[in-house]
């Protein structure tokens, strides 16, 4: 919805609403694909996400 608003708003790109819906859908699909591709890549690289941090001496 944010993409559609920015594309359609007069302060944004001022594109007609129907076109904004189509472009917004394409952008959403592209970003979703990038997210899942990156997630699979990170899973294959075994990136540690729960790492214990050492406490600093005071």
C-alpha distance matrix in Angstrom:
0.0 3.8 5.5 5.1 6.2 8.7 9.9 10.5 11.8 15.6 15.7 13.5 14.5 14.9 14.3 14.5 11.6 12.9 13.3 9.8 8.6 11.5 11.2 7.6 9.2 12.2 10.9 9.4 12.8 14.8 13.6 14.2 17.6 18.5 17.9 20.2 22.7 23.1 23.5 26.2 27.9 28.0 29.4 32.0 33.0 33.6 32.0 33.2 30.6 33.0 35.6 38.1 38.5 42.0 42.7 44.0 47.6 47.8
3.8 0.0 3.8 5.4 5.1 6.2 8.5 9.9 10.4 14.0 13.3 11.0 12.6 13.7 13.8 15.0 12.8 14.7 14.3 10.6 10.7 13.2 11.8 8.4 11.0 13.1 10.9 10.1 13.9 14.9 13.2 14.7 18.0 18.1 17.6 20.4 22.6 22.5 23.2 26.2 27.4 27.3 29.1 31.8 32.4 33.0 31.0 32.2 29.6 32.0 34.4 36.8 36.8 40.2 40.8 41.8 45.4 45.5
5.5 3.8 0.0 3.8 5.5 5.2 6.1 8.5 10.0 13.4 13.0 9.9 10.4 12.0 11.4 13.0 11.3 12.8 11.6 7.9 8.6 10.4 8.3 5.4 8.6 10.1 7.8 8.2 11.8 12.4 11.5 13.5 16.3 16.4 16.7 19.6 21.3 21.4 22.7 25.4 26.4 26.8 28.7 31.1 31.7 32.7 31.0 32.6 30.3 33.1 35.4 38.0 38.1 41.5 42.4 43.3 46.9 47.3
5.1 5.4 3.8 0.0 3.8 5.6 5.1 6.0 8.4 11.9 12.6 9.9 10.0 10.3 9.3 9.9 7.7 9.4 9.0 5.2 5.8 8.6 7.6 5.2 8.3 10.6 9.6 10.0 13.2 14.5 14.2 15.8 18.5 19.2 19.7 22.1 23.9 24.5 25.6 28.1 29.4 29.9 31.7 34.0 34.9 35.9 34.3 35.9 33.6 36.3 38.7 41.4 41.5 45.0 45.8 46.8 50.3 50.6
6.2 5.1 5.5 3.8 0.0 3.8 5.4 5.1 5.6 9.4 9.8 7.9 9.2 9.3 9.7 10.6 8.7 11.5 11.4 7.8 9.1 12.2 11.1 8.9 12.1 14.3 12.9 13.1 16.6 17.7 16.9 18.6 21.5 21.9 22.0 24.7 26.6 26.8 27.8 30.6 31.7 31.9 33.8 36.3 36.9 37.7 35.9 37.2 34.7 37.2 39.4 41.8 41.7 45.0 45.6 46.4 49.8 49.8
8.7 6.2 5.2 5.6 3.8 0.0 3.8 5.5 5.5 8.4 7.8 4.9 6.6 8.0 9.0 11.2 10.6 13.2 12.1 8.6 10.8 13.1 11.0 9.3 13.0 14.3 12.2 13.3 16.8 17.0 16.2 18.6 21.2 21.0 21.4 24.5 26.0 25.8 27.3 30.1 30.8 31.0 33.3 35.6 35.9 37.0 34.9 36.4 34.0 36.7 38.7 41.1 40.8 44.0 44.5 45.1 48.5 48.6
9.9 8.5 6.1 5.1 5.4 3.8 0.0 3.8 6.0 8.5 9.1 5.8 4.9 6.0 5.7 8.2 8.2 10.4 8.6 5.5 8.7 10.3 8.2 7.8 11.5 12.4 11.1 12.9 16.0 16.2 16.2 18.6 20.8 20.9 21.9 24.7 25.9 26.3 28.0 30.5 31.2 31.9 34.1 36.1 36.6 38.0 36.2 38.0 35.9 38.7 40.8 43.4 43.2 46.5 47.3 47.9 51.4 51.6
10.5 9.9 8.5 6.0 5.1 5.5 3.8 0.0 3.8 6.6 8.5 6.6 6.1 4.7 4.8 6.0 5.7 9.0 8.5 5.8 8.7 11.3 10.3 9.9 13.2 14.8 14.1 15.5 18.5 19.2 19.3 21.4 23.7 24.2 25.0 27.6 29.1 29.6 31.0 33.5 34.5 35.1 37.1 39.3 39.9 41.2 39.4 41.1 38.8 41.5 43.6 46.2 46.0 49.3 49.9 50.5 54.0 54.1
11.8 10.4 10.0 8.4 5.6 5.5 6.0 3.8 0.0 3.8 5.3 4.9 6.5 5.1 7.5 9.0 9.0 12.6 12.2 9.6 12.3 15.0 13.7 12.9 16.4 18.0 16.7 17.9 21.2 21.8 21.3 23.5 26.1 26.2 26.7 29.6 31.2 31.2 32.6 35.4 36.2 36.5 38.6 40.9 41.3 42.4 40.4 41.8 39.3 41.8 43.8 46.1 45.7 48.8 49.2 49.6 53.0 52.8
15.6 14.0 13.4 11.9 9.4 8.4 8.5 6.6 3.8 0.0 3.8 5.3 6.5 4.6 8.2 10.0 11.2 14.7 14.2 12.2 15.3 17.7 16.3 16.0 19.6 20.8 19.6 21.2 24.4 24.6 24.3 26.8 29.2 29.0 29.8 32.8 34.1 34.0 35.7 38.4 39.0 39.3 41.7 43.9 44.1 45.3 43.1 44.6 42.2 44.7 46.5 48.8 48.1 51.1 51.4 51.6 54.9 54.6
15.7 13.3 13.0 12.6 9.8 7.8 9.1 8.5 5.3 3.8 0.0 3.8 6.8 7.0 10.6 13.0 13.9 17.4 16.4 13.9 17.0 19.2 17.2 16.6 20.3 21.3 19.4 21.0 24.4 24.3 23.5 26.2 28.6 28.0 28.6 31.8 33.1 32.6 34.3 37.3 37.6 37.7 40.2 42.4 42.4 43.5 41.1 42.5 40.0 42.5 44.1 46.2 45.3 48.2 48.4 48.5 51.7 51.3
13.5 11.0 9.9 9.9 7.9 4.9 5.8 6.6 4.9 5.3 3.8 0.0 3.8 5.7 8.4 11.4 12.2 15.3 13.7 11.1 14.2 16.1 13.8 13.2 17.0 17.7 15.8 17.6 20.9 20.6 20.0 22.8 25.0 24.5 25.3 28.5 29.6 29.3 31.1 33.9 34.2 34.5 37.0 39.1 39.2 40.5 38.3 39.8 37.5 40.2 41.9 44.2 43.5 46.6 47.0 47.2 50.6 50.4
14.5 12.6 10.4 10.0 9.2 6.6 4.9 6.1 6.5 6.5 6.8 3.8 0.0 3.8 5.6 9.2 10.9 13.4 11.2 9.3 12.9 14.1 11.7 12.2 15.9 16.1 14.7 17.1 20.0 19.5 19.6 22.5 24.4 24.0 25.3 28.3 29.1 29.2 31.3 33.8 34.1 34.8 37.3 39.1 39.3 40.9 39.0 40.8 38.8 41.7 43.4 46.0 45.4 48.5 49.2 49.5 52.9 53.0
14.9 13.7 12.0 10.3 9.3 8.0 6.0 4.7 5.1 4.6 7.0 5.7 3.8 0.0 3.8 6.5 8.7 11.6 10.2 8.9 12.5 14.1 12.7 13.3 16.7 17.5 16.7 18.8 21.6 21.8 22.1 24.6 26.6 26.7 27.9 30.7 31.7 32.1 33.9 36.4 36.9 37.7 40.0 41.9 42.3 43.8 42.0 43.7 41.6 44.4 46.3 48.8 48.4 51.5 52.1 52.5 55.9 55.9
14.3 13.8 11.4 9.3 9.7 9.0 5.7 4.8 7.5 8.2 10.6 8.4 5.6 3.8 0.0 3.8 6.4 8.5 6.6 6.1 9.8 10.8 9.7 11.1 14.2 14.8 14.7 17.0 19.3 19.7 20.5 22.9 24.6 25.1 26.5 29.0 30.0 30.7 32.6 34.8 35.5 36.6 38.7 40.5 41.2 42.8 41.2 43.2 41.3 44.2 46.3 49.0 48.8 52.1 52.9 53.5 57.0 57.2
14.5 15.0 13.0 9.9 10.6 11.2 8.2 6.0 9.0 10.0 13.0 11.4 9.2 6.5 3.8 0.0 3.8 5.7 5.5 6.1 8.8 10.3 10.6 11.9 14.3 15.5 16.2 17.9 20.1 21.0 22.1 24.0 25.8 26.7 28.1 30.2 31.5 32.5 34.1 36.2 37.2 38.4 40.2 42.1 43.1 44.6 43.2 45.1 43.1 45.9 48.2 51.0 51.0 54.4 55.2 55.9 59.5 59.7
11.6 12.8 11.3 7.7 8.7 10.6 8.2 5.7 9.0 11.2 13.9 12.2 10.9 8.7 6.4 3.8 0.0 3.8 5.5 4.9 6.2 8.8 9.9 10.1 12.2 14.3 15.0 16.0 18.2 19.8 20.7 22.0 24.2 25.4 26.4 28.4 30.0 31.1 32.4 34.5 35.8 36.8 38.4 40.5 41.7 42.9 41.6 43.4 41.2 43.9 46.4 49.1 49.3 52.7 53.5 54.5 58.0 58.2
12.9 14.7 12.8 9.4 11.5 13.2 10.4 9.0 12.6 14.7 17.4 15.3 13.4 11.6 8.5 5.7 3.8 0.0 3.8 5.4 5.2 6.6 8.8 9.9 10.9 12.8 14.5 15.4 16.9 18.7 20.2 21.3 23.0 24.7 25.9 27.5 29.0 30.6 31.8 33.5 35.0 36.4 37.7 39.6 41.1 42.4 41.4 43.4 41.4 44.3 46.9 49.7 50.2 53.7 54.8 55.9 59.5 59.9
13.3 14.3 11.6 9.0 11.4 12.1 8.6 8.5 12.2 14.2 16.4 13.7 11.2 10.2 6.6 5.5 5.5 3.8 0.0 3.8 5.4 5.2 6.1 8.3 9.9 10.7 12.3 14.1 15.5 16.6 18.3 19.9 21.3 22.7 24.3 26.0 27.1 28.6 30.2 31.9 33.1 34.6 36.2 37.8 39.1 40.8 39.7 41.9 40.1 43.2 45.6 48.5 48.9 52.3 53.5 54.5 58.1 58.7
9.8 10.6 7.9 5.2 7.8 8.6 5.5 5.8 9.6 12.2 13.9 11.1 9.3 8.9 6.1 6.1 4.9 5.4 3.8 0.0 3.8 5.5 5.2 5.7 8.4 9.8 10.3 11.8 14.0 15.2 16.1 17.9 19.8 20.8 22.1 24.2 25.5 26.6 28.1 30.1 31.3 32.4 34.2 36.0 37.2 38.6 37.3 39.3 37.3 40.2 42.6 45.4 45.7 49.1 50.1 51.1 54.7 55.1
8.6 10.7 8.6 5.8 9.1 10.8 8.7 8.7 12.3 15.3 17.0 14.2 12.9 12.5 9.8 8.8 6.2 5.2 5.4 3.8 0.0 3.8 5.6 5.1 6.1 8.7 9.9 10.4 12.2 14.2 15.3 16.3 18.3 20.0 20.9 22.5 24.2 25.7 26.7 28.6 30.2 31.3 32.7 34.7 36.1 37.3 36.3 38.3 36.3 39.1 41.7 44.6 45.1 48.7 49.8 51.0 54.7 55.2
11.5 13.2 10.4 8.6 12.2 13.1 10.3 11.3 15.0 17.7 19.2 16.1 14.1 14.1 10.8 10.3 8.8 6.6 5.2 5.5 3.8 0.0 3.8 5.4 5.2 6.3 8.7 9.9 10.7 12.4 14.4 15.4 16.7 18.6 20.1 21.4 22.7 24.5 25.8 27.3 28.8 30.4 31.7 33.4 34.9 36.5 35.7 37.9 36.3 39.3 41.9 45.0 45.6 49.2 50.6 51.8 55.5 56.3
11.2 11.8 8.3 7.6 11.1 11.0 8.2 10.3 13.7 16.3 17.2 13.8 11.7 12.7 9.7 10.6 9.9 8.8 6.1 5.2 5.6 3.8 0.0 3.8 5.4 5.1 6.2 8.6 9.9 10.6 12.3 14.2 15.4 16.5 18.3 20.2 21.1 22.5 24.3 26.0 27.0 28.5 30.3 31.8 33.0 34.7 33.7 36.0 34.4 37.6 39.9 43.0 43.4 46.9 48.3 49.3 53.0 53.8
7.6 8.4 5.4 5.2 8.9 9.3 7.8 9.9 12.9 16.0 16.6 13.2 12.2 13.3 11.1 11.9 10.1 9.9 8.3 5.7 5.1 5.4 3.8 0.0 3.8 5.4 5.1 6.1 8.6 9.9 10.6 12.1 14.2 15.3 16.4 18.4 19.9 21.0 22.4 24.4 25.7 26.8 28.4 30.4 31.6 32.9 31.7 33.8 31.9 34.8 37.3 40.3 40.7 44.2 45.5 46.6 50.3 51.0
9.2 11.0 8.6 8.3 12.1 13.0 11.5 13.2 16.4 19.6 20.3 17.0 15.9 16.7 14.2 14.3 12.2 10.9 9.9 8.4 6.1 5.2 5.4 3.8 0.0 3.8 5.5 5.1 6.2 8.6 10.0 10.5 12.3 14.3 15.3 16.6 18.3 20.0 21.0 22.7 24.3 25.7 26.9 28.8 30.4 31.7 30.9 33.0 31.3 34.3 37.0 40.1 40.8 44.5 45.9 47.3 51.1 52.0
12.2 13.1 10.1 10.6 14.3 14.3 12.4 14.8 18.0 20.8 21.3 17.7 16.1 17.5 14.8 15.5 14.3 12.8 10.7 9.8 8.7 6.3 5.1 5.4 3.8 0.0 3.8 5.4 5.2 6.1 8.7 9.9 10.6 12.3 14.3 15.6 16.5 18.3 20.0 21.3 22.6 24.3 25.8 27.2 28.7 30.4 29.8 32.3 30.9 34.1 36.6 39.9 40.6 44.2 45.8 47.1 50.9 51.9
10.9 10.9 7.8 9.6 12.9 12.2 11.1 14.1 16.7 19.6 19.4 15.8 14.7 16.7 14.7 16.2 15.0 14.5 12.3 10.3 9.9 8.7 6.2 5.1 5.5 3.8 0.0 3.8 5.5 5.1 6.1 8.5 9.9 10.6 12.2 14.4 15.3 16.4 18.2 20.1 21.0 22.4 24.2 25.9 27.0 28.6 27.5 29.9 28.4 31.6 33.9 37.1 37.5 41.1 42.6 43.8 47.5 48.5
9.4 10.1 8.2 10.0 13.1 13.3 12.9 15.5 17.9 21.2 21.0 17.6 17.1 18.8 17.0 17.9 16.0 15.4 14.1 11.8 10.4 9.9 8.6 6.1 5.1 5.4 3.8 0.0 3.8 5.5 5.3 6.1 8.6 9.9 10.5 12.4 14.2 15.4 16.4 18.5 20.0 21.0 22.4 24.5 25.8 27.0 26.0 28.1 26.4 29.4 32.0 35.1 35.8 39.5 41.0 42.4 46.2 47.2
12.8 13.9 11.8 13.2 16.6 16.8 16.0 18.5 21.2 24.4 24.4 20.9 20.0 21.6 19.3 20.1 18.2 16.9 15.5 14.0 12.2 10.7 9.9 8.6 6.2 5.2 5.5 3.8 0.0 3.8 5.6 5.1 6.1 8.6 9.9 10.7 12.2 14.2 15.3 16.6 18.3 19.9 21.0 22.7 24.4 25.9 25.4 27.8 26.5 29.6 32.3 35.6 36.6 40.3 42.1 43.7 47.5 48.7
14.8 14.9 12.4 14.5 17.7 17.0 16.2 19.2 21.8 24.6 24.3 20.6 19.5 21.8 19.7 21.0 19.8 18.7 16.6 15.2 14.2 12.4 10.6 9.9 8.6 6.1 5.1 5.5 3.8 0.0 3.8 5.5 5.2 6.2 8.6 10.1 10.6 12.2 14.2 15.5 16.5 18.3 20.0 21.3 22.6 24.5 23.8 26.5 25.5 28.9 31.2 34.6 35.4 39.0 40.9 42.3 46.0 47.4
13.6 13.2 11.5 14.2 16.9 16.2 16.2 19.3 21.3 24.3 23.5 20.0 19.6 22.1 20.5 22.1 20.7 20.2 18.3 16.1 15.3 14.4 12.3 10.6 10.0 8.7 6.1 5.3 5.6 3.8 0.0 3.8 5.4 5.0 6.1 8.7 9.8 10.5 12.2 14.3 15.2 16.3 18.2 20.0 21.0 22.5 21.4 23.8 22.4 25.7 28.0 31.3 32.0 35.6 37.4 38.7 42.5 43.8
14.2 14.7 13.5 15.8 18.6 18.6 18.6 21.4 23.5 26.8 26.2 22.8 22.5 24.6 22.9 24.0 22.0 21.3 19.9 17.9 16.3 15.4 14.2 12.1 10.5 9.9 8.5 6.1 5.1 5.5 3.8 0.0 3.8 5.5 5.1 6.4 8.6 9.9 10.5 12.5 14.3 15.3 16.5 18.5 20.1 21.2 20.5 22.8 21.4 24.5 27.2 30.5 31.6 35.3 37.2 38.9 42.7 44.1
17.6 18.0 16.3 18.5 21.5 21.2 20.8 23.7 26.1 29.2 28.6 25.0 24.4 26.6 24.6 25.8 24.2 23.0 21.3 19.8 18.3 16.7 15.4 14.2 12.3 10.6 9.9 8.6 6.1 5.2 5.4 3.8 0.0 3.8 5.4 5.3 6.1 8.5 9.8 10.7 12.2 14.1 15.3 16.7 18.4 20.1 19.9 22.6 21.8 25.3 27.7 31.3 32.5 36.1 38.3 40.0 43.8 45.4
18.5 18.1 16.4 19.2 21.9 21.0 20.9 24.2 26.2 29.0 28.0 24.5 24.0 26.7 25.1 26.7 25.4 24.7 22.7 20.8 20.0 18.6 16.5 15.3 14.3 12.3 10.6 9.9 8.6 6.2 5.0 5.5 3.8 0.0 3.8 5.6 5.1 6.0 8.5 10.0 10.5 12.1 14.1 15.4 16.5 18.4 17.7 20.6 19.8 23.4 25.5 29.1 30.0 33.5 35.7 37.2 41.0 42.7
17.9 17.6 16.7 19.7 22.0 21.4 21.9 25.0 26.7 29.8 28.6 25.3 25.3 27.9 26.5 28.1 26.4 25.9 24.3 22.1 20.9 20.1 18.3 16.4 15.3 14.3 12.2 10.5 9.9 8.6 6.1 5.1 5.4 3.8 0.0 3.8 5.6 5.2 6.1 8.7 9.9 10.5 12.2 14.3 15.4 16.5 15.6 18.0 16.9 20.3 22.7 26.2 27.2 30.9 33.0 34.7 38.4 40.1
20.2 20.4 19.6 22.1 24.7 24.5 24.7 27.6 29.6 32.8 31.8 28.5 28.3 30.7 29.0 30.2 28.4 27.5 26.0 24.2 22.5 21.4 20.2 18.4 16.6 15.6 14.4 12.4 10.7 10.1 8.7 6.4 5.3 5.6 3.8 0.0 3.8 5.4 4.8 6.1 8.5 9.7 10.3 12.3 14.2 15.3 15.2 17.8 17.1 20.4 23.0 26.6 28.1 31.8 34.1 36.1 39.9 41.7
22.7 22.6 21.3 23.9 26.6 26.0 25.9 29.1 31.2 34.1 33.1 29.6 29.1 31.7 30.0 31.5 30.0 29.0 27.1 25.5 24.2 22.7 21.1 19.9 18.3 16.5 15.3 14.2 12.2 10.6 9.8 8.6 6.1 5.1 5.6 3.8 0.0 3.8 5.4 5.3 6.2 8.7 9.9 10.8 12.5 14.5 14.7 17.8 17.8 21.4 23.6 27.3 28.7 32.2 34.8 36.6 40.3 42.3
23.1 22.5 21.4 24.5 26.8 25.8 26.3 29.6 31.2 34.0 32.6 29.3 29.2 32.1 30.7 32.5 31.1 30.6 28.6 26.6 25.7 24.5 22.5 21.0 20.0 18.3 16.4 15.4 14.2 12.2 10.5 9.9 8.5 6.0 5.2 5.4 3.8 0.0 3.8 5.5 5.0 6.1 8.5 9.9 10.6 12.4 11.8 14.9 14.8 18.5 20.4 24.1 25.2 28.7 31.3 32.9 36.7 38.7
23.5 23.2 22.7 25.6 27.8 27.3 28.0 31.0 32.6 35.7 34.3 31.1 31.3 33.9 32.6 34.1 32.4 31.8 30.2 28.1 26.7 25.8 24.3 22.4 21.0 20.0 18.2 16.4 15.3 14.2 12.2 10.5 9.8 8.5 6.1 4.8 5.4 3.8 0.0 3.8 5.4 5.1 6.1 8.7 9.9 10.7 10.4 13.0 12.6 16.1 18.5 22.1 23.7 27.3 29.9 31.9 35.7 37.7
26.2 26.2 25.4 28.1 30.6 30.1 30.5 33.5 35.4 38.4 37.3 33.9 33.8 36.4 34.8 36.2 34.5 33.5 31.9 30.1 28.6 27.3 26.0 24.4 22.7 21.3 20.1 18.5 16.6 15.5 14.3 12.5 10.7 10.0 8.7 6.1 5.3 5.5 3.8 0.0 3.8 5.5 5.0 6.2 8.7 10.0 11.0 14.0 14.5 17.8 20.1 23.8 25.7 29.2 32.0 34.2 37.8 40.1
27.9 27.4 26.4 29.4 31.7 30.8 31.2 34.5 36.2 39.0 37.6 34.2 34.1 36.9 35.5 37.2 35.8 35.0 33.1 31.3 30.2 28.8 27.0 25.7 24.3 22.6 21.0 20.0 18.3 16.5 15.2 14.3 12.2 10.5 9.9 8.5 6.2 5.0 5.4 3.8 0.0 3.8 5.4 5.2 6.3 8.8 9.5 13.1 14.2 17.7 19.4 23.2 24.7 28.0 31.0 32.8 36.4 38.8
28.0 27.3 26.8 29.9 31.9 31.0 31.9 35.1 36.5 39.3 37.7 34.5 34.8 37.7 36.6 38.4 36.8 36.4 34.6 32.4 31.3 30.4 28.5 26.8 25.7 24.3 22.4 21.0 19.9 18.3 16.3 15.3 14.1 12.1 10.5 9.7 8.7 6.1 5.1 5.5 3.8 0.0 3.8 5.4 5.1 6.3 6.1 9.5 10.4 14.0 15.6 19.4 20.9 24.3 27.2 29.2 32.8 35.2
29.4 29.1 28.7 31.7 33.8 33.3 34.1 37.1 38.6 41.7 40.2 37.0 37.3 40.0 38.7 40.2 38.4 37.7 36.2 34.2 32.7 31.7 30.3 28.4 26.9 25.8 24.2 22.4 21.0 20.0 18.2 16.5 15.3 14.1 12.2 10.3 9.9 8.5 6.1 5.0 5.4 3.8 0.0 3.8 5.5 5.2 6.8 9.5 10.7 13.7 15.8 19.5 21.7 25.0 28.0 30.4 33.9 36.4
32.0 31.8 31.1 34.0 36.3 35.6 36.1 39.3 40.9 43.9 42.4 39.1 39.1 41.9 40.5 42.1 40.5 39.6 37.8 36.0 34.7 33.4 31.8 30.4 28.8 27.2 25.9 24.5 22.7 21.3 20.0 18.5 16.7 15.4 14.3 12.3 10.8 9.9 8.7 6.2 5.2 5.4 3.8 0.0 3.8 5.5 8.1 11.3 13.4 16.3 17.8 21.5 23.6 26.7 30.0 32.1 35.6 38.3
33.0 32.4 31.7 34.9 36.9 35.9 36.6 39.9 41.3 44.1 42.4 39.2 39.3 42.3 41.2 43.1 41.7 41.1 39.1 37.2 36.1 34.9 33.0 31.6 30.4 28.7 27.0 25.8 24.4 22.6 21.0 20.1 18.4 16.5 15.4 14.2 12.5 10.6 9.9 8.7 6.3 5.1 5.5 3.8 0.0 3.8 5.6 9.1 11.7 14.8 15.6 19.2 20.9 23.9 27.2 29.2 32.6 35.4
33.6 33.0 32.7 35.9 37.7 37.0 38.0 41.2 42.4 45.3 43.5 40.5 40.9 43.8 42.8 44.6 42.9 42.4 40.8 38.6 37.3 36.5 34.7 32.9 31.7 30.4 28.6 27.0 25.9 24.5 22.5 21.2 20.1 18.4 16.5 15.3 14.5 12.4 10.7 10.0 8.8 6.3 5.2 5.5 3.8 0.0 3.8 6.2 9.0 11.6 12.6 16.3 18.4 21.4 24.7 27.1 30.4 33.2
32.0 31.0 31.0 34.3 35.9 34.9 36.2 39.4 40.4 43.1 41.1 38.3 39.0 42.0 41.2 43.2 41.6 41.4 39.7 37.3 36.3 35.7 33.7 31.7 30.9 29.8 27.5 26.0 25.4 23.8 21.4 20.5 19.9 17.7 15.6 15.2 14.7 11.8 10.4 11.0 9.5 6.1 6.8 8.1 5.6 3.8 0.0 3.8 6.3 9.4 10.2 13.9 15.6 18.8 21.9 24.1 27.6 30.2
33.2 32.2 32.6 35.9 37.2 36.4 38.0 41.1 41.8 44.6 42.5 39.8 40.8 43.7 43.2 45.1 43.4 43.4 41.9 39.3 38.3 37.9 36.0 33.8 33.0 32.3 29.9 28.1 27.8 26.5 23.8 22.8 22.6 20.6 18.0 17.8 17.8 14.9 13.0 14.0 13.1 9.5 9.5 11.3 9.1 6.2 3.8 0.0 3.8 5.9 6.5 10.3 12.3 15.6 18.7 21.1 24.6 27.2
30.6 29.6 30.3 33.6 34.7 34.0 35.9 38.8 39.3 42.2 40.0 37.5 38.8 41.6 41.3 43.1 41.2 41.4 40.1 37.3 36.3 36.3 34.4 31.9 31.3 30.9 28.4 26.4 26.5 25.5 22.4 21.4 21.8 19.8 16.9 17.1 17.8 14.8 12.6 14.5 14.2 10.4 10.7 13.4 11.7 9.0 6.3 3.8 0.0 3.8 6.0 9.5 11.5 15.1 17.7 20.2 23.8 26.1
33.0 32.0 33.1 36.3 37.2 36.7 38.7 41.5 41.8 44.7 42.5 40.2 41.7 44.4 44.2 45.9 43.9 44.3 43.2 40.2 39.1 39.3 37.6 34.8 34.3 34.1 31.6 29.4 29.6 28.9 25.7 24.5 25.3 23.4 20.3 20.4 21.4 18.5 16.1 17.8 17.7 14.0 13.7 16.3 14.8 11.6 9.4 5.9 3.8 0.0 3.8 6.6 9.3 12.8 15.3 18.3 21.6 24.0
35.6 34.4 35.4 38.7 39.4 38.7 40.8 43.6 43.8 46.5 44.1 41.9 43.4 46.3 46.3 48.2 46.4 46.9 45.6 42.6 41.7 41.9 39.9 37.3 37.0 36.6 33.9 32.0 32.3 31.2 28.0 27.2 27.7 25.5 22.7 23.0 23.6 20.4 18.5 20.1 19.4 15.6 15.8 17.8 15.6 12.6 10.2 6.5 6.0 3.8 0.0 3.8 6.2 9.6 12.5 15.3 18.6 21.2
38.1 36.8 38.0 41.4 41.8 41.1 43.4 46.2 46.1 48.8 46.2 44.2 46.0 48.8 49.0 51.0 49.1 49.7 48.5 45.4 44.6 45.0 43.0 40.3 40.1 39.9 37.1 35.1 35.6 34.6 31.3 30.5 31.3 29.1 26.2 26.6 27.3 24.1 22.1 23.8 23.2 19.4 19.5 21.5 19.2 16.3 13.9 10.3 9.5 6.6 3.8 0.0 3.8 6.5 9.2 12.4 15.5 18.1
38.5 36.8 38.1 41.5 41.7 40.8 43.2 46.0 45.7 48.1 45.3 43.5 45.4 48.4 48.8 51.0 49.3 50.2 48.9 45.7 45.1 45.6 43.4 40.7 40.8 40.6 37.5 35.8 36.6 35.4 32.0 31.6 32.5 30.0 27.2 28.1 28.7 25.2 23.7 25.7 24.7 20.9 21.7 23.6 20.9 18.4 15.6 12.3 11.5 9.3 6.2 3.8 0.0 3.8 6.4 9.1 12.4 15.0
42.0 40.2 41.5 45.0 45.0 44.0 46.5 49.3 48.8 51.1 48.2 46.6 48.5 51.5 52.1 54.4 52.7 53.7 52.3 49.1 48.7 49.2 46.9 44.2 44.5 44.2 41.1 39.5 40.3 39.0 35.6 35.3 36.1 33.5 30.9 31.8 32.2 28.7 27.3 29.2 28.0 24.3 25.0 26.7 23.9 21.4 18.8 15.6 15.1 12.8 9.6 6.5 3.8 0.0 3.8 6.3 9.2 12.3
42.7 40.8 42.4 45.8 45.6 44.5 47.3 49.9 49.2 51.4 48.4 47.0 49.2 52.1 52.9 55.2 53.5 54.8 53.5 50.1 49.8 50.6 48.3 45.5 45.9 45.8 42.6 41.0 42.1 40.9 37.4 37.2 38.3 35.7 33.0 34.1 34.8 31.3 29.9 32.0 31.0 27.2 28.0 30.0 27.2 24.7 21.9 18.7 17.7 15.3 12.5 9.2 6.4 3.8 0.0 3.8 6.5 8.9
44.0 41.8 43.3 46.8 46.4 45.1 47.9 50.5 49.6 51.6 48.5 47.2 49.5 52.5 53.5 55.9 54.5 55.9 54.5 51.1 51.0 51.8 49.3 46.6 47.3 47.1 43.8 42.4 43.7 42.3 38.7 38.9 40.0 37.2 34.7 36.1 36.6 32.9 31.9 34.2 32.8 29.2 30.4 32.1 29.2 27.1 24.1 21.1 20.2 18.3 15.3 12.4 9.1 6.3 3.8 0.0 3.8 6.2
47.6 45.4 46.9 50.3 49.8 48.5 51.4 54.0 53.0 54.9 51.7 50.6 52.9 55.9 57.0 59.5 58.0 59.5 58.1 54.7 54.7 55.5 53.0 50.3 51.1 50.9 47.5 46.2 47.5 46.0 42.5 42.7 43.8 41.0 38.4 39.9 40.3 36.7 35.7 37.8 36.4 32.8 33.9 35.6 32.6 30.4 27.6 24.6 23.8 21.6 18.6 15.5 12.4 9.2 6.5 3.8 0.0 3.8
47.8 45.5 47.3 50.6 49.8 48.6 51.6 54.1 52.8 54.6 51.3 50.4 53.0 55.9 57.2 59.7 58.2 59.9 58.7 55.1 55.2 56.3 53.8 51.0 52.0 51.9 48.5 47.2 48.7 47.4 43.8 44.1 45.4 42.7 40.1 41.7 42.3 38.7 37.7 40.1 38.8 35.2 36.4 38.3 35.4 33.2 30.2 27.2 26.1 24.0 21.2 18.1 15.0 12.3 8.9 6.2 3.8 0.0
